[in-house]
Structure formats: C-alpha cells, structure tokens
Amino acid sequence: MPYPIDVVLDTNILVSAIMSDNGVPATIYRMVHKGELMPYFCDAIMDEYLDVLFRPELKLNLLKVNTMLQIFAKQGKQVAPSKSDIFLQDEDDRVFYDVANDFNAILVTGNTKHFPNEPFIMTPRAFYDTYVVSI
C-alpha cells in the first residue's frame, strides 16, 4: 500500500491518541504526523474535533490538542462531502461516513457498531493489522 493512506479519523481516535501515547490510536496519529496517513476532514468534522477535544471534563493536554489540530489543518485535506441518505443510529456520525465514502478513504472509528458494515469502516486494530503490519 503506497503512502499516504487516505483516512477519516473519528473523534474517539483523537481523544484516545491524546490520552495515551501508547496503543493503536497513538500509532495512527503518529502516522498522520509523519505523513504516512492523509486525514480527510470537512468543516463539520473540524467543528466536532474542536467541540470534543476542548471539553474541560476530558482534561486533555491542550498543547497536544493544539498540535494535533495544527497538523490536521496543515497536512490534512479539507473536503466538502455530499450528504448520503443511508440510515445511521447517530446522525452526528453521518459526516464521518460521508467524507470517507465520497473520497474513498478509510473511516477509522472505535464505534463501528454506529456505522453500516462496510469494508472501508474499520476499528483502529483492524486498520493497524491491515495497513500497518502488512507494510
């Protein structure tokens, strides 16, 4: 698989990566930082990142949050997806699905049960085992 790999990262992946330097979400974030992954986002995704990552109750390291968001803004690809009519349990998840679906990216999420069973939707572990270990 040639680099960079196009991805859409659900907010829970970013939260996990900031909370712990260990684990698969942190590895995925480091891959973004090194340019091995191309994160796709739209205005609505960036708005959710901002809303969630700055929630005081999460007590996330704000320096890490700001660095992460700067990397996404600088290295990522901002897009404008179309709105699908697929049924989703949580309407807030639609934008992640739509960006990944419209731009042939892999949606990496810890909440795969919120999405349809599609090959482009993967848990962090499945993504790691498929695209990182095999390289």
Secondary structure, 3 states (H helix, E strand, C coil): CCCCEEEEECHHHHHHHHHCCCCHHHHHHHHHHCCCEEEEECHHHHHHHHHHHCCHHHCCCHHHHHHHHHHHHHHCEECCCCCCCCCCCCHHHHHHHHHHHHCCCEEECCCHHHCCCCCCEECHHHHHHHHHCCC
